[in-house]
Every structure is written in C-alpha cells, then in structure tokens.
Amino acid sequence: MLHRVKLIRLHLLGGAGYFLIAALLHYTGTKFFGFYVFYDLPTEAYQDRIIAVLALGWGAMYVLSAKDPLKYFDLTNLLVIIGFIGLSGTAGNIWLTDFSQFPGFTGTWSYWVQVFGLVFYLVMLGSMNLSLIKVQRQQTA
C-alpha cells in the first residue's frame, strides 16, 4: 500500500519540478522545448513573467499534494481535471490558429508532441491517484 503512496508522491514531485523549471525558464525568457509549448514563436517579456508566476503557483500546489497524497487526494484530482482543461484549450489553440504568420514557425508537430506528453502524464497521475481510493478504504477499515 505504501508503495502506491510513494509512487504518486514521486510523480507529484516530478510535476512540481516541471512547473518550477517552466517558471524559471519563462521568467528569464529562455525558450526550451518541453517547457515552452510555443517555443518557436515570439513572446513579450511581460507575458512570460505572468506565465512564470502562474507556473510557480502550479508547482506549489503539486508540492503541497506530494506532502501527503492521501490527505490531498482531492487537490490532486483537481490538478488533473484543471490540467486537462488547460491542455484542451492549448489543443484548441493549436488546431485553430494559423501559426504560419509568425516568423520562425517550424510547424505544429512539436506542439502536439508536448501536449500529448502532458496528457500522458496527467493520465498516469489521475490513474495513480484513483488507485489511492483502495489504500484509503483499507486505512479506514
């Protein structure tokens, strides 16, 4: 049972690390594939700093949930749900936007790779979190 808790804790800490690195990269304006979905498009510094603050908040929520995955079960579920909503918005943006108007645009394939990678992460996180229901039931029985 503790194996599941340790596994989800590591997964949550990985998510926290992702968002903290993304926050740092956005704050400094350093575009890096995997942490900047639209890494090949021009952005304004103020946009990047706003994203950095938001990413820092996401990272903090992941750290909090990792402290005690059983206690913060609902927070993790919320992170997964909101994550899917955010990725749906990103996918819609990729689908609907004509990016060819931007200098340096290299195609949408790299955007989709990042979105599907994050979807995979969220599916794994959600599955692991739901597996904690069994652990919770055994602890209360």
Secondary structure, 3 states (H helix, E strand, C coil): CHHHHHHHHHHHHHHHHHHHHHHHHHHHCCCCCCCCCCCCCCCCHHHHHHHHHHHHHHHHHHHHHHHCCCCCHHHHHHHHHHHHHHHHHHHHHHHHCCHHHCCCCCCCHHHHHHHHHHHHHHHHHHHHHHHHHHHHHHHHC
